Amino acid sequence: MWAIVCLVFSYCRKDHPVKGTDSYQITIDEARKFFDEELANTTKLTKRHELMERPDWQHAAVKQAGGREVVVVPLVFKQDLTIRSNGDSVALSLQSLTKLLLYKKASDQIVSELVTTIPDKAFLSNKDAATRFTGMVWIEAWNGSAIGGNRYAADGSITGFELGAERWEDSLLKEADFEEQWCYVDFFYCVDASGYVTCRYNFSQAYRCGGGSVPYGQLPGGLYPVYGSGGGNGSVGSMPQPDATIGIGLNTVILAAPDKPIVDPYQYKRCFNRDSRNTYKIILYVDQPKAGTRALVSDDDGNTDLKSVKNDSKNFGHTWITFEEKRPNGAIVRRSLGFWPSTDVDLRSHAAPGILNDDGGRDYDVSLEIGLRKDAFFDLLDDCSLGNLERYNLNINNCTGWAIDKLYNNVSISLPKTIASWGLGRGEGPTPGNLGEDIRQLDLGSILYNSKVTSVKRDVLMGISLKNFGNCPISAEP
């Protein structure tokens, strides 16, 4: 997401920074003050923008793009939308695709843009996405007014287009009364209803299918169109210098499909009971590649140097959440949920449809046990149970980022999200190694202060995570 944003940013900006000036520096505090004063109370022009509740400042970051600093902020939606591109069967979460960008112009004026990155079906299925992003990028103002869009083709060409209005008829029903050059993205609400995920069409967004193209080789050197992974192109300038993760080849399988996939999340979790007499807790487990370190990868011999790690025993670690309910009679219901890709993921593919897995009984190095009030517990459980509808992505939605974001979005528990990079700088994201060390250093009082939390306890001694317990009907734990 960030790499393609860099590309869009550099392509769209016509002014160029002056060497040696500080006018292009910006802090998160400056960006937040600008948002609160200039944008927060503006009237939203579209239904889609009305659903954008607030920027997620906790996970904002300052990045370098086009010779200047840019504050990149994820968004929290009142209710997430699932999108499906015109003629494309792949469904994606709008919240995971949209970011707010804030940066300074030469006049020291702060500018904001809302960027939505929509990969196409060919890219998501990894047919044409080995080295470059293919799909669309929408650029809009915070209130919903259109700025423009770019389409990135497999041959490297970039085509600009206009964004049209929202329409309230299913795009599959649109016929000759609309101009042929308009295409559509359809928006749906998806809910877990009695164990079956159902999606209801809501509206469509129009965009022009045509426009003038820009030769790929004219893009600024050092920037290349990738979606968190992939590689450069000789006509775009030199590749980044090798980093500490040079030992991870593009074809190295980072994560394989899980061994205990949860096909029906509703049946898996159905024993939980909403009852004020019960007590509820979760346990966040972290399996670090090497206990007590921020290592990205390790092997059975404990090697963490990527040139020395043995391929046959590489371990990248894992993060997952266990949910537990205890009833007054001592009966226990316990279920573990981890987020995985449904197929093998490497640095070329980096993404796959997500699938939940039963990670109970797995080795861990660090754990964080958090008692939750009933409503908070079920908000988190219900959201995590929709993992089979999400897209696994090594960079923007891996197992660790998924767990951190679920806790923040549903329970307002803010855990550090330390970012690591890998694969010659082609990817970056949160990792089990970093999260484990962050939890070891965490001030537990900051969590206990949360009104949704009843207790908190940390365990830094490695062990085996709790296994699932409690069939329907359930009995007291032996």
N, C-alpha and C positions, 0 to 999 in steps of 0.2 A: 504494500500500500504506500509506504513512504517513498520508495524509489520512483514509483509512477507519479506521485505527487511532485517530486523533484523535477521530473521531466516536464510535467504540465506547467509548473511554476516557471521554469526557465524558458519554455516555449512561448508562454503567454505574455511575459514581461518584456516591454520594449525598452525600458530604461536600463542603464548599466551602472553598477556601483563604481564609485571613484576610489582608487587605491589609496589606502592609508586613512580613510575616513571612518568614523565610528557611527555614522548616521544610520547604518543598517543593522545595528545591534538592538535587540529587544529582549526584555525579560518576561517571564510568565506573569509577574505581578503587574507589569505595564499592560500586557495584553488583557488580563482579567479586569483591570480598572477601566480600560477602553470598552470592553464588552459590557460591563455593568452600567456605564454612563451612556453609551451610544446605541447599544443593540438590544439589551435585555428586555426593554419595554416596547420594542417596535411591533407593529401589527403584522402578523404572519399572513401571507397572501395565498398560501395553498394548504390543503389538508395535510399533506406530507410534512410541511414545515411546522404546522401546529403541533405535531406529535413529538417534535424535538424539545424535550423538557428543559434541558440545561447542558452546558458543556461539562465534561468530566475533568475538572481542573486537577484533581488528584493525580491523574495519569497524563497530564500535559507534558510536553517535552520541547526543548529548543533544538532545532536542527539547522544544518547549513544547506542552502539550496540556491543555485543561481548567484553565488557570490554574496549572499546575505543570510541573516538569521531569520528563521521562521518558527513561530510557536505553533505546534500541531496539537490539537485537542480532540480526543474522542468525545462522543456525545452519549447522553443518557436519554432514551426515548420514553415517553409516557406508555406507549405500547409499540412494540417492534412490528415492522411490516416485513412480510416475505415478498420478494420481487421475482418476476420471471420475465426475461427479455422476450421481445416479439419473436415467436416461432421457436423459442428455446425452452426445453423441458427442465432445465436446471433451476432450482429454487435457491435463493440466497437471502441472508438476513441484511436488511437495509442498515441496521445499526452498526454492523461490523464493517460496512463499506463506506461510511460517511465520516469525514473529519472536518473540523473547523481550522482554517489557517489564518494566522494574523502576522503581519510583517510591516516594516516601515518603508516608505518611499523616500526619495532624496530630500524631500521637504521635511522629513522627520514625522510626517503624518502616518498614522497607523491605518492599514488597509486590511479588511477581512474578506475571506472567500470561503464558501462551503464547497468542498470537493467530494464527489461521490464516484467511486471507481467500480465499474461494472464489467468484470471479465466475461468473455463470451464462452459458449459451450465448448468450442474447440480448445480454448486455453484450459478450461477446468478439467477436460478429459485428457489433457496433456498430449494432444495430438500435434499441435503446432506451437507449443509453449516452451520448448526446451531452452531457448535463449532470449525470448522477448515476450512481453505482454501483448495480448490481443484483446480488444474489447473497447469499451467507451469510458470516458471521464466526463462527468457533468460538473460545471462550475457555476455557482449561484451565489447570490447574496444571502445573508442570514434570514432575511424576511421572505425569501422565496423568489425574488425577481431573478430572471435568467441573465447570466453573463455570457455563456457559450458552452460549447462542448467539443471534444476531440475524439475521433475514432482511430484506433491503432490496428493496422492490418498486419497479417503474417509476413508480408513482403517488406515491412518496415515503413510504409507510407503512413502519413498522418492526415486525416481529413477533418476539417472543421465543420460544425453543423449548428443549427439553431435548436433551442429547446422550446417546445410548444406548451400548450396549456394542459391542465388535467382534464380528463374526460371521464364520464361516469357510465360508460357502456363498456362491456367486456371487449377487448381488442379482437377477439376471435369473431365477433359479430360485425365488425366494421367492414363496410364494403365500398362500393363505388362512390358513395356520397362524400368520401374523404379523398384528398389528393393521394396519388400513388406513392409519392416520395416521402410521405410521413410513415414512420414506424412507431411502435409503442412498447413501453414496459408496463406490465400489469402488476398491481399491488394487491396483496391478500392479507387478511388476518388469519393466523393459524392457531388453533387451541387444542389442548388435550382433553377431549370429551369422553369420559368413561373408558379411558384407555386407548381410544382411537383418535389419532390426530386428524382433524378436519380443517380445511382451509376454505375461507369464504372470500370470493372476489369482492374488491372494494372500489377501485378506480384504476385508471390508466394514465400514464404520462406520455405525451407525444414528443417526438424528436425528428428532425429532418434526417433522411437517410443519405443525402448527398452533400456536396460542398467542395471547396477547393482543397487540393492536397498539398502537402509540404514534403519535399524530399527528406528522407530519413537522415541523410548525411549532413544536413544543415543544422542539426541540433548541436548545442554547445558541447565541447569536448568534455569527457569525463562523466557524462550523464547518459544513461541508457534505459530503455523502457523495460523494466522488469516488475513483476508483481511480488516483491519481497524475495525473489529468487531468480534464477536464470543467469544470464551473462551479458557481456557487452557485444559490440559489433565493431569491426575494424574502422568503419567510417565514422564512428562516434567518438573517437579519441581513445586514449590508452586505458587499459584496465586498471583498477585499484592495485596498489602495491600489496604483496602478500601479507596476511596478518597471522595471528597466532593459530588460526584454525586451518592453515594450508593443508594439514594432513587429512582433512575430510574431503574426499573426492566427490564430484557431483553425483556419482552413481552409488555412493555409500548409502545403504538402507539405514536411515536414522531410526525409523520405527516401523515395525511390522504390524499386521492386523492382530487384534487381541485374541487370547485363547479361550475366554469365557464371555463372548458377546451377549448383550442383553437385547434380545429380539423384540420383546414386548415389555416396555418399561412399566406399563400400568400393572400387569400381572406381577411384575417383580416387586413393586412397592406397595401393593394393595393392602397389606396387613397393617400399615400405619393407621392410627386412629386419632382423630382430632378430639381431644378430651382434656379439659382444664385440670383434671386430677393427675394426668400423666406428667412426667418430666422428659425433656427432650435435649439432645445434645448432638453435636457433630464432631468428628475428628478429621482434621486435615493431615494427611500423611504425605511425607516427602521421602522418596528413595533417591538419595544423591548418588551420582556416579562414583564418587569417593567420599566417604563420610568425613564431615568436618572441613570440607574444602569447597571452593567455587568451581571446581573442575567441570569442564563441558562434557568430558567423556573419560572413561576409565576402562580397564580390562581386569581379568581375573587375578592378575599379578599386581594390581594397584597402579599400573603405569597411567599417567595422565598426559605425558608428552605425546602429541598426536603422531609424531613420526615413529614412536615406539609402541603405541597401542596395538595389540594383536587384533586383527580383523575378526577372528572367530569368536572373540569374547568381548566385543565392544559393548559398553553399557552407557546409555545416555540418561538413565534415571527416569523417574516418573513421579507424578503428583496425583492424588485422588482424594475423595471425600467419603467418609463413612457416616451414615445417619443412624441414630439410635433413639428408640422410644422405650421408656420404662413405666410400667403400670403399677398402681398401688399394691397389687398382689405379687409383685416381683417379676411378672412376665416381661420379656424383652422382645422387641422387634429391631433387627439390625440389617441394614443393606449398604453395600459399598458401590459407589459410582465413580468410575474413571472415564476420561474422555480420550478416545483413540481414533486413528484413521481406520477406515474399513478395508483399506488395501495398503500395500507397502508404500512408504514415503521416503524419497531421497531428495537431494538438493536440486535436482532437475524438476521433479514433479512437485515437491514440497506441500502439496495439498491433496485432499481426498475427501469424499463424504465421511462425516463423523459417525462414530458408533460408540455407545456406552458399553462398559465392561464391568464385570464383577471382579474387583481387585482385592477382595477380602483374602486374608491369609498371605499377603505379599510382604516381603522384607521391607523395612523402612529404617531411616536413620534419624529423622526428626518428626515429631507430631505436635499438633496444637489442638487440644480438646476445648470446645467452646459450648457451654450450656446456652440454649436459646429458648425464648418464649415461644409458645405454641404457634402463633401466626407467622413469626419470622422463620421458624423451622419449616413450616409447610410452604411458605413462599420460596424458600431456597430449594426444597425438595422438588417442588413442581417445576421450577425453571430448569434445574439440572436434569430432570427426567425427559426434557425435550432435546437432549443432546443428539439423538439420532437424526434430528432435522437440521443440525448445524453442519458447517463445513470445517473440517480439521485443516489447520494451516500452521506449518512449523513456525511462522513468524508472528502472525496476528491472532491466532487462536489455537495454540498448542495446549497440551494437558495442563501445564503450569499456569499459563495465562488464563485459560478457561476457568480454573478453580479460583484464581485471584479475582477475576471479574465477576463471577457468580456471587462470591461473598460480598463484594462491594456493591453490586447492583441490587441485591435482594436483602441484605442484612446490614448495609452501611458499615461493614468491617473493612477498613482500609489497610491492606498489607503492602509492604514495599514491593515494587515491581522493577527489580534491577535487571537491566537489559544486557545481554551478551551478543556478540556477533560471531559469525562463522562463515565458512566457505568463501574465502577471498572477499569478505564483505558483502556477499550476495544475500545474506540473511541475518536477521537479528530478532531477538525476542527474549522473554523471560525463560529461565531454566531451573530445573530442580536443584542444581548445585547452588545457585544464587539464592533461591527461596529458602532452602534449608539453613544457610548461613544467616539470612535476614531474620528468620524466626528465632534462631539462637540469640540474636542481639535485640530482639523486639521488646519494647516496654509493654508488658501485659496490661498495665493500668490503662493504657489508651484504648484497649478493647473492652475492658470491664466497665469503663465509663459509659459505654453504649447501652441505651435503655432496653435494647432487644436482647442483651446478653445477661445471663444469670450467673455464669462462672467461667473461668478460663484457667487452663493448666497446660504447661509445656513439658514435653518429654524429649530429652536430647540423647537418650541412650538407645542405640539401635535395637530393633526387635522384630517381631512378626505382627502384622496388623490383625485386628479382630476380624473373625470370619462372620459371614452372614448367620443370622439366627432368627427363628420364629416362623413357622409355617402357619397357615390359617386352618383351623383355629390354633392359637399359640398357647404355650404352657410356660411355667416358670423355668428360667435357665438353670441347667444342672450345675 
